[in-house]
Amino acid sequence: MSNYRRALVPGGTFFFTITLADRSSTLLVDKLDRFRLAYVGARRSVPFETIAICVLPDHLHAVWALPPGDADYSTRWARIKSEFSAGLAAIRSHSQVNKRERGIWQRRFWEHQIRDDDDPQRHVDYIHFNPVKHGHVQRAVDWPHSSFHQHVKRGWLPDDWGVATQAVGRFGE
């Protein structure tokens, strides 16, 4: 069994990538209301602050700040994934059945601890530009499943930020 090392920093801020097992799926946006219920339910029972989030058809990115003294983001993601998946049909391998996996999500997720003053903005920008990067829209403002709109309302970003022709060199790997 692999020994995965996770950054466990109580009260830390983290960037996450969570991915569906089927990368051709559109399940996350097709069942967005279901995802929102799972997300809000987890946030109520085990609080955390969402700094930024963007839900795409087959994956999502988020930046979270955990409460002081709390480093357990894995339980939060497990709860969100489990509640979202409950009752959804999926073909499961023998290994997935033995591990109680529903087959909808990739087994692991990627996390990055935010470590310096510039890191949060780089990751928030990446999150908000992601729908443009993947070709879903030409402008960040046109993707409805993103915290970009809240950042614009708060005056943190202009609504014309994240246009494909302006930002491809910056984020379009």
C-alpha positions as CSV (number, residue, x, y, z in Angstrom):
1,M,0.0,0.0,0.0
2,S,1.3,3.4,-0.9
3,N,2.1,5.9,1.9
4,Y,0.7,9.2,0.7
5,R,2.1,12.2,2.5
6,R,-0.4,15.0,3.1
7,A,0.4,18.5,4.4
8,L,-1.5,18.6,7.7
9,V,-1.3,22.2,8.9
10,P,-3.9,23.1,11.5
11,G,-5.7,26.3,10.3
12,G,-3.9,26.1,7.0
13,T,-5.1,27.2,3.6
14,F,-5.0,24.7,0.7
15,F,-5.6,24.4,-3.0
16,F,-7.4,21.2,-4.1
17,T,-8.1,19.4,-7.4
18,I,-10.9,16.8,-7.1
19,T,-11.6,14.7,-10.2
20,L,-14.2,12.2,-11.4
21,A,-13.0,8.8,-12.4
22,D,-14.5,9.2,-15.9
23,R,-12.8,12.3,-17.4
24,S,-15.3,12.4,-20.2
25,S,-18.2,12.8,-17.8
26,T,-20.3,15.9,-17.3
27,L,-21.7,14.6,-14.0
28,L,-20.6,17.5,-11.8
29,V,-22.4,20.2,-13.8
30,D,-25.3,17.8,-14.7
31,K,-25.9,17.2,-11.0
32,L,-24.7,20.6,-9.7
33,D,-27.6,21.0,-7.2
34,R,-26.7,17.6,-5.7
35,F,-23.1,18.6,-5.4
36,R,-24.0,21.9,-3.8
37,L,-26.2,20.1,-1.2
38,A,-23.3,17.8,-0.3
39,Y,-20.8,20.7,-0.2
40,V,-23.0,22.9,2.0
41,G,-23.9,19.9,4.3
42,A,-20.2,19.2,4.9
43,R,-19.4,22.9,5.5
44,R,-22.2,23.0,8.1
45,S,-21.1,19.9,10.0
46,V,-17.3,20.4,9.7
47,P,-16.8,24.1,9.0
48,F,-14.3,25.5,6.5
49,E,-14.0,28.7,4.5
50,T,-14.2,28.6,0.7
51,I,-11.9,31.2,-0.7
52,A,-12.5,30.2,-4.3
53,I,-14.1,27.3,-6.2
54,C,-14.9,26.3,-9.7
55,V,-16.9,23.3,-10.7
56,L,-16.2,21.9,-14.2
57,P,-17.9,19.0,-15.9
58,D,-15.3,16.4,-14.7
59,H,-13.3,18.0,-12.0
60,L,-13.2,20.9,-9.6
61,H,-10.7,23.2,-8.0
62,A,-11.0,24.9,-4.6
63,V,-9.1,27.0,-2.1
64,W,-10.1,26.4,1.5
65,A,-9.0,27.9,4.8
66,L,-9.4,25.5,7.7
67,P,-10.4,26.6,11.2
68,P,-7.6,27.2,13.7
69,G,-6.4,23.9,15.2
70,D,-8.0,21.8,12.4
71,A,-6.0,20.1,9.7
72,D,-8.6,17.5,8.5
73,Y,-9.5,18.4,5.0
74,S,-9.5,14.7,3.9
75,T,-12.6,14.0,6.0
76,R,-14.4,17.0,4.5
77,W,-13.7,15.9,1.0
78,A,-14.6,12.3,1.8
79,R,-18.0,13.5,3.1
80,I,-18.6,15.7,0.1
81,K,-17.7,12.9,-2.3
82,S,-19.7,10.3,-0.4
83,E,-22.9,12.4,-0.1
84,F,-22.7,13.4,-3.8
85,S,-22.2,9.8,-4.9
86,A,-24.9,8.2,-2.7
87,G,-27.6,6.8,-4.9
88,L,-25.8,7.5,-8.2
89,A,-25.3,4.5,-10.4
90,A,-21.8,3.6,-11.3
91,I,-20.0,0.5,-12.6
92,R,-17.6,-0.6,-9.9
93,S,-14.5,-2.8,-10.1
94,H,-13.9,-5.5,-7.5
95,S,-11.2,-3.3,-6.0
96,Q,-13.7,-0.4,-5.7
97,V,-16.3,-2.6,-4.0
98,N,-13.7,-3.8,-1.5
99,K,-12.7,-0.3,-0.7
100,R,-16.3,1.0,-0.5
101,E,-15.7,3.3,-3.5
102,R,-18.6,4.2,-5.6
103,G,-16.6,4.5,-8.8
104,I,-17.6,8.1,-9.5
105,W,-14.5,9.8,-8.2
106,Q,-10.8,9.2,-8.6
107,R,-9.5,7.6,-5.5
108,R,-7.2,10.4,-4.5
109,F,-7.2,14.1,-4.7
110,W,-4.5,16.6,-5.1
111,E,-3.7,19.3,-2.5
112,H,-1.2,22.1,-2.2
113,Q,-0.6,24.0,1.0
114,I,-0.7,27.8,0.4
115,R,2.7,28.9,1.8
116,D,3.4,32.5,1.0
117,D,1.6,35.8,0.2
118,D,1.6,35.4,-3.6
119,D,0.4,31.8,-3.6
120,P,-3.3,32.4,-2.8
121,Q,-3.8,34.8,-5.6
122,R,-2.0,32.6,-8.1
123,H,-4.3,29.7,-7.2
124,V,-7.5,31.7,-7.1
125,D,-6.6,33.1,-10.6
126,Y,-5.9,29.5,-11.8
127,I,-9.3,28.4,-10.5
128,H,-11.2,31.3,-12.1
129,F,-9.4,30.9,-15.4
130,N,-9.9,27.1,-15.6
131,P,-13.1,27.1,-17.6
132,V,-11.4,29.3,-20.2
133,K,-8.3,27.1,-20.2
134,H,-10.4,24.0,-20.9
135,G,-12.4,25.8,-23.7
136,H,-15.8,25.8,-22.0
137,V,-16.1,29.5,-22.4
138,Q,-14.1,32.5,-23.8
139,R,-14.4,34.6,-20.7
140,A,-14.3,33.7,-17.0
141,V,-17.5,35.7,-16.4
142,D,-19.4,33.3,-18.8
143,W,-18.9,30.2,-16.6
144,P,-21.7,30.1,-14.1
145,H,-20.2,27.5,-11.7
146,S,-17.4,29.6,-10.2
147,S,-16.7,31.9,-7.3
148,F,-15.5,34.3,-9.9
149,H,-18.9,36.1,-9.8
150,Q,-18.7,36.6,-6.0
151,H,-15.2,38.0,-6.4
152,V,-16.5,40.5,-9.0
153,K,-19.4,41.5,-6.8
154,R,-17.0,42.2,-3.9
155,G,-14.8,44.4,-6.2
156,W,-11.8,42.0,-6.1
157,L,-11.9,41.4,-9.8
158,P,-13.2,43.2,-12.8
159,D,-15.9,41.4,-14.8
160,D,-13.7,41.5,-17.9
161,W,-10.8,39.6,-16.2
162,G,-10.0,36.2,-17.7
163,V,-10.6,36.6,-21.4
164,A,-9.0,33.9,-23.5
165,T,-7.1,36.2,-25.8
166,Q,-5.7,38.2,-22.8
167,A,-4.6,35.3,-20.5
168,V,-3.7,32.3,-22.6
169,G,0.0,33.0,-22.1
170,R,-0.4,33.3,-18.4
171,F,-2.5,30.1,-17.6
172,G,-2.9,28.2,-20.9
173,E,-0.2,25.6,-20.4
